[in-house]
Amino acid sequence: MKKIWISVLIMVLLVTFTVVAQGEKENGANDGPIDLRLGHIAAPGTAYDNYAHEFKRQVEEKTNGKYNIIIYGGGQLGDSGPLMEGLQAGTLQFSVITTSDLNLFIKEIDVLDLPFLFRDWDHVESFLASDIYTDIFAKGDQYGFKNLSTMPRGFRHVTMKNKPVNTPADLVGVKMRVAESPVYIDTFKALGANAQAMAWSEVYTALQQGTVEAHENTIITIRDYNINEVQKYVSETGHVFAFATMQTSMSWFNSIPKEDQEIIVESALSAAYKLGLEQKADESIARDELIAKGMIVNSVEKGPFVKAMAPVIDKYAQGDMRKFYDMILNIK
């Protein structure tokens, strides 16, 4: 009888050990770092990718290697739609996407695409430090993804192959690629352009083949993606300020310890601040580099553009968007 009880005790201990060991494995304990996935659409060494790598470095360092963030860049996991779906499903822990694409869920985010909303970089930085920013981005929580931080990228300008843009009349009838945002489309239609929404991955080829004649983007993006090879002119319209945002899966984020949540948020904010400063400092450098490569850069009188785009603001700045628009516009 004694031997039977010993055998039973041994079996109980073995089962208990197996269950505990399996649970620890699933939680990453005793099995090396916990792998986390981060997706974005950008090329290596560009702003989104640098943002992601700085975040990765800080998280891994501050958690003493508890987490290993694997970065899938260049659209390996799809464009912004699939990335946000991955966050919602909990199969992806982080993404870096343009703020414009959040309008698939957060309509109020379109306020940031309204033309001539921001005066300068100081205005942008004041917005990012405000409760207005927090209130807008918090609306994503209900859709399964949480905003961690937002990186300022710079003002967007128009590029063209055959001529500069000096007045809105120069865009009449021009086939122009714009970001996949209703606000962007209507903004350039208001200027008379044949605005065509197109995924960023298709833009270089479309410009090269003449499918579109023009596009708009930040000076740094124009340089980093060698747009100078397929466009001759950069006209500094500064019509919209561009942002990139880092999102996390709400279900995953809520499942980790509070101290890890704090590290994740702190690292994302720090990465956005560091890379934002780099973007700001790099604008004039990128401009000079584009000129050295043969691009012709011209400034424009913005008054006629502001006037032409006013109907777009009237159309979209309604309800909560009007409230946010007025609040941002009046930030000192």
JODA-V19889 format. One record per pair of residues at least 12 apart in sequence whose C-alpha atoms are under 7 Angstrom apart, sorted by sequence separation. I is the first residue (numbers start at 1). GAP is how many residues later the second one is. D is the distance in Angstrom with one decimal. If there is no record, write none. Layout:
[[I GAP D] [I GAP D]]
This chain:
[[83 12 6.4] [185 12 6.8] [56 13 5.8] [100 13 7.0] [80 17 6.2] [176 17 6.6] [178 17 6.3] [180 17 4.8] [175 18 6.4] [176 18 5.9] [177 18 6.0] [178 18 5.9] [179 18 5.5] [180 18 6.0] [172 19 6.6] [173 19 6.0] [174 19 4.9] [175 19 4.7] [176 19 5.0] [177 19 4.9] [178 19 5.0] [179 19 6.2] [180 19 6.8] [171 20 6.4] [172 20 4.2] [173 20 4.9] [174 20 5.5] [175 20 6.2] [176 20 5.9] [177 20 5.8] [178 20 6.5] [80 21 6.5] [171 21 6.1] [172 21 4.8] [173 21 5.5] [177 21 6.2] [171 22 5.1] [208 22 5.4] [168 23 5.4] [204 23 6.9] [207 23 6.1] [49 24 6.9] [109 27 6.7] [108 28 6.6] [43 30 6.6] [36 31 6.9] [38 31 6.8] [42 31 5.9] [43 31 5.1] [33 32 6.2] [34 32 6.2] [35 32 6.0] [36 32 6.0] [37 32 5.7] [38 32 6.1] [39 32 6.0] [40 32 6.5] [41 32 5.5] [42 32 4.7] [33 33 4.8] [34 33 4.7] [35 33 4.7] [36 33 4.7] [37 33 5.0] [38 33 4.9] [39 33 4.7] [40 33 4.9] [41 33 4.4] [42 33 6.8] [106 33 6.5] [33 34 5.0] [34 34 5.8] [35 34 5.9] [36 34 6.0] [37 34 6.2] [38 34 6.0] [39 34 5.8] [40 34 6.4] [41 34 3.9] [106 34 6.3] [33 35 5.7] [35 35 6.8] [40 35 5.9] [177 35 6.2] [176 36 5.4] [175 37 4.9] [176 37 5.8] [177 37 6.3] [178 37 6.2] [39 38 6.3] [41 38 6.1] [175 38 5.4] [176 38 4.6] [177 38 4.8] [178 38 6.6] [174 39 6.6] [175 39 6.5] [176 39 5.3] [39 44 6.7] [48 48 6.5] [161 52 6.3] [160 53 6.2] [161 53 6.7] [38 54 6.6] [160 54 4.5] [37 55 5.5] [38 55 6.2] [39 55 6.5] [40 55 5.8] [159 55 5.5] [160 55 6.9] [37 56 5.5] [38 56 4.4] [39 56 4.8] [40 56 5.2] [88 56 4.7] [159 56 5.4] [36 57 6.0] [37 57 6.3] [38 57 5.2] [39 57 6.6] [40 57 6.3] [87 57 6.9] [88 57 6.1] [158 57 5.8] [159 57 5.8] [87 58 6.0] [158 58 4.2] [157 59 5.1] [158 59 6.7] [156 60 6.1] [157 60 5.4] [156 61 4.4] [157 61 6.0] [234 61 7.0] [156 62 4.3] [228 62 6.8] [233 62 5.6] [234 62 6.2] [235 62 5.8] [236 62 6.2] [155 63 5.6] [220 63 6.1] [223 63 6.2] [232 63 5.1] [233 63 4.9] [234 63 4.7] [235 63 5.0] [236 63 5.0] [237 63 6.1] [154 64 5.9] [219 64 6.3] [232 64 6.3] [233 64 6.0] [234 64 6.4] [235 64 5.9] [236 64 6.2] [235 65 6.8] [237 65 6.7] [220 66 5.6] [219 67 6.4] [223 67 6.3] [228 67 6.2] [219 68 6.3] [114 69 6.7] [161 69 6.9] [164 69 5.4] [113 70 6.3] [161 70 4.2] [162 70 6.7] [163 70 6.5] [164 70 6.9] [165 70 5.6] [113 71 6.9] [160 71 5.5] [161 71 4.8] [164 71 6.1] [159 72 6.5] [160 72 6.2] [161 72 6.2] [110 73 6.8] [160 73 5.2] [159 74 5.4] [160 74 6.7] [159 75 4.5] [158 76 5.8] [159 76 6.2] [157 77 6.8] [158 77 5.3] [157 78 6.0] [158 78 6.6] [157 79 4.9] [158 79 6.5] [157 80 5.0] [100 81 6.4] [157 81 5.2] [156 82 5.1] [157 82 6.8] [155 83 5.0] [156 83 6.1] [155 84 7.0] [156 84 5.5] [155 85 5.7] [156 85 5.9] [155 86 4.2] [156 86 6.6] [154 87 5.6] [155 87 6.0] [154 88 5.5] [153 89 5.2] [152 90 6.5] [153 90 5.2] [152 91 4.7] [153 91 6.9] [151 92 5.7] [152 92 6.6] [150 93 6.6] [151 93 5.1] [150 94 5.7] [151 94 6.1] [150 95 4.2] [149 96 5.9] [150 96 6.2] [149 97 5.4] [148 98 5.6] [147 99 6.1] [148 99 5.6] [147 100 4.6] [148 100 6.8] [146 101 5.4] [147 101 6.5] [145 102 6.2] [146 102 5.2] [145 103 5.5] [146 103 6.3] [145 104 4.7] [146 104 5.5] [144 105 6.2] [145 105 4.8] [144 106 5.1] [144 107 6.8] [141 109 6.9] [148 117 5.7] [191 117 6.2] [190 118 6.3] [149 119 5.6] [190 119 5.9] [148 120 5.9] [149 120 5.2] [148 121 6.9] [151 121 4.6] [150 122 5.9] [151 122 6.8] [187 122 6.0] [116 123 5.2] [118 123 6.8] [149 123 6.2] [153 123 6.5] [115 124 5.2] [116 124 5.9] [151 124 6.9] [152 124 5.2] [115 125 5.2] [151 125 5.4] [187 125 6.0] [114 126 6.9] [153 126 5.9] [154 126 6.9] [186 126 6.5] [113 127 6.1] [166 134 5.5] [168 136 6.9] [167 137 6.9] [168 137 6.1] [99 144 5.9] [98 145 6.0] [99 145 5.6] [98 146 4.4] [99 146 5.8] [97 147 5.6] [98 147 6.0] [96 148 6.6] [97 148 5.6] [96 149 5.6] [97 149 6.7] [96 150 4.5] [95 151 5.7] [96 151 6.5] [94 152 7.0] [95 152 5.3] [94 153 5.6] [95 153 6.6] [94 154 4.4] [93 155 5.4] [94 155 6.5] [93 156 5.2] [92 157 6.8] [90 159 5.8] [93 159 6.7] [87 161 6.4] [88 161 6.1] [90 161 6.3] [87 162 4.4] [90 162 6.0] [46 178 6.6] [116 190 7.0] [115 194 7.0] [114 199 6.3] [62 201 6.9] [127 201 6.7] [59 204 6.6] [59 205 6.3] [59 208 6.0] [123 208 7.0] [58 209 5.6] [111 210 5.9] [118 211 6.9] [55 212 5.7] [108 212 6.9] [117 212 6.1] [55 213 5.6] [108 213 5.5] [111 214 6.1] [55 216 5.4] [54 217 5.6] [51 220 6.1] [51 221 6.6] [51 224 6.2]]
